[in-house]
Amino acid sequence: MTALTTVQAYQRELDKLISIDIDRLTEQLSNGYIESIEEYRNLTGKIAGLRSARDLMQEADRVCAELYR
């Protein structure tokens, strides 16, 4: 088993927190707590932004892995 560096541990924890937040927001949408179209758009925008942030983190990780092999 390899030890995680501080950066790897940070990345893993951030990814977990983003996933938890996406799940929380998605649950709000699916449970029908939305009272207006503006609130719906706000939540879906937040979810899209979090997914985009996670995708960018993964892309940065791939780029760094290729650069520092």
TAKAGI-V899982 format. One record per backbone hydrogen bond with DSSP energy under -0.5 kcal/mol. CO is the residue of the C=O (numbers start at 0). NH is the residue of the N-H. E is the energy in kcal/mol with one decimal. If there is no record, write none. Layout:
# TAKAGI-V899982
CO/NH/E
CO/NH/E
This chain:
# TAKAGI-V899982
4/8/-2.5
5/9/-2.4
6/10/-2.7
7/11/-2.5
8/12/-2.4
9/13/-2.7
10/14/-2.3
11/15/-2.0
12/16/-2.5
13/17/-2.4
14/18/-2.2
15/19/-2.4
16/20/-2.2
17/21/-2.5
18/22/-2.5
19/23/-2.3
20/24/-2.5
21/25/-2.6
22/26/-2.2
23/27/-1.7
24/28/-1.7
25/29/-2.6
26/30/-2.0
27/32/-1.6
28/31/-0.9
35/39/-2.0
36/40/-2.7
37/41/-2.3
38/42/-2.5
39/43/-2.7
40/44/-2.2
41/45/-2.1
42/46/-2.4
43/47/-2.3
44/48/-2.4
45/49/-2.5
46/50/-2.4
47/51/-2.3
48/52/-2.3
49/53/-2.3
50/54/-2.4
51/55/-2.5
52/56/-2.2
53/57/-2.2
54/58/-2.3
55/59/-2.6
56/60/-2.2
57/61/-2.1
58/62/-2.5
59/63/-2.6
60/64/-2.2
61/65/-2.0
62/66/-2.3
63/67/-2.3
65/68/-0.8
